[in-house]
Amino acid sequence: MAESFLGPTPTLLGIEVNHRNSDNISTYDPYDLWALDVGITVREKYYAGETVGRMGAVALGLLDWLVPLVSRRILDCPRRLHPITAGLLCLAESKYGEICDREEFESFWIHTFSELATQAGNPSGAWGLGFRWMSKNGLYGPEIPFITHTPYVMEALSNIRDSRAADMLDGTWNFLNSLIVMAESESELALSYAPVREPRIVVNANSYAAFAYALQASREYQQQQSLDRTFKLVSWLLQRQNDDGLWWYYADNEPGNFIDCFHTCFVVKNLVKVCALIPELESVCRPAIDLGWSAIRSSFMDHQRGLCKRFAIRDFKDPFVWDLYDQAEYLGLLIDFDCLEEAASFATRVCNAFVRGSTPHARIDVFGRKWGANFLRWGIAPFHYQSVRLRSAIKSRIQSNSGNISVLSF
């Protein structure tokens, strides 16, 4: 079932590995309409509480919901390959695929990551959305890199043998140290989402910062400073965990805060990755990881539908009931916690819910209508990556004879 989600290995998206052009895997994004001038203006006025902003948000939201592809074509929204998508596709191939010509493969992705960097072609660059974005924290320009995006490329580069990948990883150090210190004590540290002044601290962004510094520490690059920052970031994250095991999106009690599934999964996922890179943190992080995982399972899993709900606490309303991003990140944690039979069953349900014909969709609305055909960055590429991980884990389990996987058709 999942093999047909984006295409069986060794092909992805119907394009043969090592013979791709990035234009062939460019894609629309849920943010597209909101990144246009009109979208930026509407969001700015909406966050300012102006009536025209609320009315504009309803009008643009309806257009985006009812005719997502038509509206993007009419308004000439560009199709892009996004850094998160590129990072996940590269990682899936480099870790779990069968690569015929590794030199060609690695050259392709190094060139692609270089072109997608906020300073294209500059090895000291980092990665972001690639378009303007208005959030509660303010307006981010297309040249602004994000700590929530850059680690995806860093992880992919860490699995490339070409020396140019190491140079690009070295170059991310400037970006990491350009992030603004939002809170710091002798034992804790919280950084900004991007290298600009921001009014609020984003919790999951600091889990990505911890992972990024742990990656640098594991490759012994600026090791002591990388370790120190990883430990302090982790300490701050653990102190922000709620008693119920979940994390808020923002580290404050201001209006507009929320708790949702995939951002909470991000925190647990990144803590797991940090512990894998720095085993000394395992004993410190494990209680929070286990509590967080238990909370995610109890707070977000809808046992009637067998899918993950979007919110535990929400701050806004939209017409979408189910989001593939939530399912992708939950699937990843099932694999992390070695729940492979459950993961295989869950992945099959997700495919049945989000795929029409052979086309994956990013969301499902209140009418059961699938939305966001081939919007790869928004859940589709993450789900594909976790599906590839799952197939690999099942094969390893079978080969080691350490268990019996009853769902082998996955």
Order of alpha helices (4+ residues) and beta strands (2+ residues): alpha-beta-beta-alpha-alpha-alpha-alpha-alpha-alpha-beta-beta-alpha-alpha-beta-beta-alpha-alpha-beta-alpha-alpha-beta-beta-beta-beta-alpha-alpha-beta-beta-beta-alpha
